[in-house]
């Protein structure tokens, strides 16, 4: 990170206890543990959004191809071969 900004994160007491315990088990401060968790969730969200965007683009492309194939069939371009 190049620039850091101070912020306050308020968490419920029943969540703070396991966070502190997990951070201690990972040999990290609770602050570092929570920061890492936020970074991981942000990365997962970015990957999920990219996946959904890619899936949408693929779906639109496939629909366009299907539409084009239907048009060719209707126009008779994909009919049976004539004896020759």
N, C-alpha and C positions, 0 to 999 in steps of 0.2 A: 504494500500500500504506500502510495506516495504522500497523500494528505490524510490526516486523521481528524475526525470531528468528534467532540465529546457529545455523548447522549446518555440518557438515563433509561435503564431498563428495569421496570418493576415486575417482579415475578411473585407468585403466591408462595407462601412459606412452605406449603407441602410440596412444591416443585423445587424450591431452593435446596432443601435437604438432600435429595438425590443428585442434584447438580453438583453440589459441593462434594458429595461422596464420589461421584464419577470422576470429577476433576482430580481429586486426591489420588484415586486409583490410577489415573492416567499421568500422574506426576505433573499436573498443570494447575495453574490458578483457576478459580471459577471464571474469572474474566476471560482468560485465554480459551477455556473450554467452551464458553458460550459464544465467543467470537468465531471459533472454528465451526461450531454448529450452525451459526448464521451463514457463514461462508459456504458451507456444504449445502445447505438448503437453497441458497441463492443459485448455486451452480446447478443443482437438480432442477430448479424451476426454469432456468435458462435452457437446459437440455430438453426438458419436457415441452417448452414452447417451440423450440426448433423442430422437435419431432412432430408435433401437431401441425405446424406450418408445412413441413415436408409432406406429411400424409395428405393434407388438404390439396397441395399442389399436384401430388400424384393422382389423387382422385379426380381432380379437374382435368388433368391430362388424359386419363383413361376414359373419362366421359366424352371428351372431345374425339378421341380415337374411335370409340364405339359409335358415336354419331356419324363420323366420316365413313365408317364401314357400312352403316345402315344406308347412308345416302348412295354409296356405290352399289349396294345390292338392289336398292329401289330403281336405280338407273340402268340396271342390267349389266354392269361391268364385271360382276363376279359370277356370271352364269356358267353353265357347263360348256366345255369345249365343243366346237363343231368338228365333225369328222373331216379329216383332211388330207 
